Amino acid sequence: MTQDKSSLPELPDRLSVNPRSPHYVAKIFEHNVGILLNGKERNDVEEYCISQGWIKVASAKALDRRGQPLLMTVKGTVTAFYK
């Protein structure tokens, strides 16, 4: 079942998957969102910013003081889209 792309909410410039973040928008996560970094699709993105050109991905084992995965910033050309 394909959805009409015009009925989907507009993707923001900055978005986070963490519900505690001010950049989290629950309505968007009702749909599949894809992220391209330098033309390659990434499936491990925790947060992105299109205008500043970066994504944040969780590091392999490092945790912050709250027990959350440490996020590493990767820079490049960011494109967000609905799958």
N, C-alpha and C positions, 0 to 999 in steps of 0.2 A: 504494500500500500504506500504510494508516494504522496507526500504532502505538497500542497501548493506553496512555493517558496515565498510568495507575497504575504502569506498568513503567519510566517515565522517572525518572532521579534528581531529587531535589528541588533547585530552583534556590536557590543561597545568597543571602544578603543582599548580599554584595559579590563581584564576579566580574571577572576581567581576561582579555583575549585573549592577553596576552603570556606566553609560557611561562616567562620568568624571574621573573615576579611571584609573590609568595606567595599571591595570590588566584586563581591559575590552576588550573582543574580540568579535566583532559583528558577525563574521562568525559562531562562535560556537552556538550563540543563535538562529540561523535559525533552529536548531534541539532541541528536548526535551532532557534536561540534568537532570540526577538524582544524588542525593548525599546521601550516606549512612554514618551515624555517629554511630560508635560502632554497626554496623549491622542493624540499623533501618533507614528507609528512612525518610529524612527531606524535607519538601516542603517550608520552610521559610528561606532558606539560602540566604544571601546577598553576601557573599564572603567566599571562602575556600582556604586552603593551605594544600595539602596532606603531604608534607615533614615535616612540622612543627606540623601537627596534630591538626588543629583547624578550626572551622567555625565561621562566624559572623552572628548573627540574630538580627533583629530589636526589640528593647524593646517595650513594650505595648504602653506607652504614652509619654515617654520622648523624647524631641527633642533637637538637638544641636543648636548652635547660628545661623546657616544658615537655620533652620527650617526642617532639615532632621532628620529622626528617629535615635536615639542613638543606636549604635550597641554594642551588648554584645558578648564576645568571649566564645565559648564552646569548650573544648578540648576533644580529643578522637581519635579513628582511623577513618580516612576519606577516603572514596572511591567515585570516580566520575565515572559515566557511562552514556551512551546514552540509553534512554528508547526505 
